[in-house]
Amino acid sequence: MKLTADSLAAHLAQELLPAYLVSGDEPLLVAEAADAVRARARALGCSERETHFIERAADWAAVSAAAGNLSLFAARRIIEIRLASGKLGVAGGAALTKLAQIKDQDLLLLVIAPRLDRDAQAASWVKALESVGAWVQVWPVDAQHLVAWLQARVRRLRLTADAAALELLAERTEGNLLAAHQELEKLRLLYPETPITAADVLASVADSARYDVAQLGEAALAGEAARALHVLAGLRAEGVEPTLVLWAVNKAVHELWHAQAAAAGGTPVRTWQRHSAALAQGLRRARTVPFGRVALRAERADRMIKGRLAGDAWDELALLTAEFCSRPLLALTRSSANRYR
């Protein structure tokens, strides 16, 4: 059975299966999903819990031994396994598959893992857990749905907040759901009975945005110039190497170029799930992208990073990003543009 973080609560209200796999890269949502399973298990009499952190192949022997041992007081129990990676190897996959097949009404198996790639999703141990229990896939909340996510959190905390406050909170904590949750908890203490406004958020919320180059690539690919430049400024403030930033933008440029050529030739365009929306937006505007000028901007940024051209590499990266989003901030000089005619 496949579940989402949103559908898990309704499922647990109806039944508790023998095994659960919770996977994803968003720490807050993964932790909350695991907490929900544990809480339901405790309500149904699971009074013991054993936690195993798998870092080496030898750790599986301890897990197998724990599963085979009867509780001293014959109590219902949870065996929780935390995986550092979805790549378990032959021994790990076999051990987990065997654990999933144990028929013991007093035993609940809870496996917590990072996001599983395509190979890991097809592994036998995942299939085994899914066949007897449920797989809860946790996905990050993207920028387009962050305000709605915050609104749901506000209702859960029995608070009220106006639209401007939620928009500002989303901007200040973009990419960091744990920070957003903590800020809402703080706002609940500060304003327990009054509607929260944008001014309240400005007065209490620190700028907790967590940026990464993947966010920059997606925003640039989609042509969202304002968001891309906002992320770029965050990366600069956090001290990210400009070489890595240039790589992310170049990767988005190459992806759009090849996707446009594939679409023109009637070839299906393939991309990973979270990237598909940005690529679809990019393809709709691909004809307006000045790829020649983008290439020149990328070359100039590269030379500035290496110290071979005078100028600020970060400023050139901003010009490159805006150019790729079809929102040029500064015209190229005639001599530079002639090189690409």
Residue pairs with C-beta under 8 A, 6 or more apart in sequence:
1 17
1 130
1 133
1 134
1 135
2 130
2 134
2 135
2 137
3 11
3 134
3 135
3 136
3 137
4 136
4 137
4 138
4 139
5 24
5 29
5 32
5 33
5 136
5 138
5 139
8 33
8 36
8 37
8 136
9 36
11 134
12 36
12 37
12 40
16 37
16 40
16 41
16 44
16 108
17 132
17 133
17 134
18 103
18 104
18 107
18 108
18 109
18 132
18 133
19 100
19 108
19 109
19 110
19 111
19 129
19 132
19 133
19 134
20 37
20 108
20 109
20 110
20 111
20 129
20 133
20 134
20 135
20 136
21 111
21 113
21 126
21 129
21 130
21 133
21 134
21 135
21 136
22 30
22 33
22 34
22 37
22 110
22 111
22 112
22 113
22 136
22 138
23 30
23 86
23 112
23 113
23 114
23 115
23 116
23 135
23 136
23 137
23 138
24 30
24 114
24 115
24 137
24 138
24 139
24 140
25 114
25 115
25 138
25 140
26 138
26 139
26 140
26 141
26 177
27 177
27 178
28 177
28 178
28 181
29 138
29 140
29 141
29 177
30 112
30 138
33 136
33 138
34 80
34 110
34 112
37 108
37 110
38 46
38 49
38 78
38 80
38 110
41 76
41 78
41 108
44 76
45 75
45 76
46 75
46 76
46 77
46 78
46 108
47 75
47 76
47 77
48 71
48 75
48 76
48 77
48 78
49 77
49 78
49 79
49 80
50 66
50 77
50 78
50 79
50 80
51 80
51 81
51 82
52 59
52 62
52 63
52 66
52 79
52 80
52 81
52 82
53 59
53 82
53 84
54 60
54 63
54 81
54 82
54 83
54 84
54 88
54 92
55 84
57 89
57 91
57 92
60 91
60 92
60 95
60 96
63 79
63 81
63 95
63 99
64 95
64 98
64 99
66 79
67 79
67 99
67 102
67 107
67 109
71 77
71 106
74 106
75 106
76 105
76 106
76 107
76 108
77 106
77 107
77 108
78 108
78 109
78 110
79 99
79 107
79 108
79 109
79 110
80 110
80 111
80 112
81 96
81 109
81 110
81 111
81 112
82 112
82 113
83 111
83 112
83 113
83 114
84 114
85 113
85 114
86 113
86 114
86 115
86 116
86 117
86 120
86 123
87 119
87 120
88 95
88 96
88 123
88 125
92 125
93 123
93 124
93 125
94 125
96 111
96 125
96 128
96 129
97 124
97 125
97 128
99 109
100 109
100 125
100 128
100 129
100 131
100 132
100 133
101 128
101 132
102 109
109 129
109 133
111 129
116 126
120 126
126 135
129 135
139 274
140 177
140 274
141 149
141 177
142 274
143 170
143 174
143 227
146 170
146 174
146 180
147 163
147 166
147 167
147 170
149 177
149 180
150 161
150 166
150 169
150 170
150 180
150 184
151 161
151 166
153 180
153 181
153 184
154 160
154 161
154 166
154 184
154 196
157 184
157 185
157 188
159 184
159 187
159 188
159 191
159 192
159 196
160 195
160 196
161 169
161 187
161 195
161 196
161 197
162 195
162 196
162 197
162 198
164 197
164 198
165 196
165 197
165 198
165 200
165 201
167 198
168 198
168 201
168 202
168 205
169 180
169 183
169 184
169 201
169 205
170 180
171 209
171 230
172 183
172 201
172 205
172 206
172 207
172 208
172 209
173 179
173 180
173 183
173 205
173 208
173 209
174 209
174 210
174 211
175 209
175 210
175 211
175 212
175 215
176 208
176 209
176 210
179 208
179 210
180 208
183 201
183 204
183 205
183 206
183 208
186 204
186 205
187 196
187 200
187 201
187 204
187 205
190 200
190 204
191 200
209 234
211 231
211 234
211 235
211 238
211 240
212 235
213 235
213 240
213 244
213 245
213 247
213 248
214 248
215 231
216 228
216 231
216 232
216 235
216 245
216 248
216 249
216 321
217 248
217 249
217 251
217 252
218 252
218 274
218 275
218 278
219 227
219 228
219 231
219 278
220 228
220 248
220 249
220 252
220 321
220 324
220 325
221 252
221 255
221 256
221 275
221 278
221 279
221 281
221 282
222 277
222 278
222 281
222 282
223 281
223 282
223 285
223 325
223 326
224 281
224 325
225 321
225 322
225 325
225 326
225 327
228 321
228 322
228 325
229 318
229 321
229 322
232 245
232 314
232 317
232 318
232 321
235 245
236 314
242 301
242 305
242 313
242 314
242 317
243 305
245 317
246 298
246 301
246 302
246 305
246 317
246 320
249 298
249 317
249 320
249 321
249 324
250 298
252 282
252 324
253 291
253 294
253 295
253 298
253 324
255 271
255 279
255 282
256 279
256 282
256 283
256 286
256 289
257 291
259 269
259 271
259 279
259 282
259 283
259 286
260 283
260 286
262 268
262 269
263 269
263 283
269 279
269 283
271 279
285 326
288 326
289 324
289 326
290 323
290 326
290 328
292 340
293 323
293 328
293 332
293 337
293 340
294 320
294 323
294 324
295 340
296 332
296 336
296 337
296 339
296 340
297 316
297 319
297 320
297 323
297 324
297 332
298 320
300 309
300 311
300 316
300 320
300 336
301 313
301 316
301 317
301 320
303 309
304 310
304 311
304 312
304 313
304 316
305 313
318 329
319 328
319 329
319 330
322 328
322 329
323 329
